[in-house]
């Protein structure tokens, strides 16, 4: 059995819809299989996405409670956006929407 670090059967940006037939398609019956992290992502996270996650954890650990706080923490730590620019609140919110957060 081949092991992968993501779910190749996910349809990008398809909104979840309730399904009354358990086990239909490629999804297991709820409660019968452990839901491991990579079952719910369509690709392995990039280095940037991992760094963004680390920066978010550090911002929240430092007391960030709003997007403005997160942006301040990112810029203070020198963590740049994917395009190499400093963060703004609009840029941060746009990136969260793009990544599906």
N, C-alpha and C positions, 0 to 999 in steps of 0.2 A: 504494500500500500504506500503510495507516494504521499509525502508530507509537504504541505505548502503553508506559507505564512500569510495567506489571504484567501478570500472566498472568490474563486473565479466565476461563480454563477450569479453574482450580484449584478443587477442592472443599474448602471450609474443614474443617480438622481431620481430613481423611481420612488415615489412616496409610498410608505407602507400602507397597506389596506388590510382590514381584517379578512381572514379566510376561515370559513366555517368547516373546512375539511382538513383536519390535522394530517400532516404528512404529505400533503399535495405538493408536487414539484420536487425541489431539492432540499426542502427544509424538514428537519426531523420532527417527530412527535414531541411536543413540549413535555418536559419532565423525564424523558427517556434517555437524553443525551446531554452531556456536559457542554454548555455553551462556552467554547474557548474564544479568546479575544479575536483571533484572525478569522473567525466565521462571520464577523460583522463588518469587515472592511474589504474593499475591492482590490487593494494593492498594498504592498509593503510600504510603510511610511518612509518618506524621503528623509535625508539627513536634515533638511530644513524643517520638516514637520516635527521630527524628534526634538530638534533644538527649540522650536516654538513651544512644544509641550513642556520642556524643561524650564524655559523662560516664564511660561504661565505659572508653573508650580512655584518658582522662586518669587514671582510677583505676589501670588496669593499668600505664600508663607510670610512675605514681608508686610502683609496687611492690606493688600489691594482689595477694594470692594466695588470698584466701578471701572468702566472702560478707561476713564481718564487716569485712574490710579495705575492701571496695567500699563498704559502708554508711558506714563512717567517712569515706572519701574524699568520697562524695556530700554528706554532712552538713557536712563541713569546707568544701567548695566552695559550699555554699548551694544545691545542686541538689535541688529538692523533687520528691516523687512526683506523679503525675498529679492527685491530689486536693488538692495544696498542702501536704501534711503532710511532716514530716521522715521519713527512712527508718529502718526497723528491719530486722533480718535477715529476719524472717518476711515483712514487706511486700516486700522485695527478691525473695526466693525465690518468693513468690506471683506477683509481676509477671513474673518470668522464665518461670514455668509458663504464665501467661496469654498471653504473647507467643510461646510455643513454643520458647523457647531451651533 
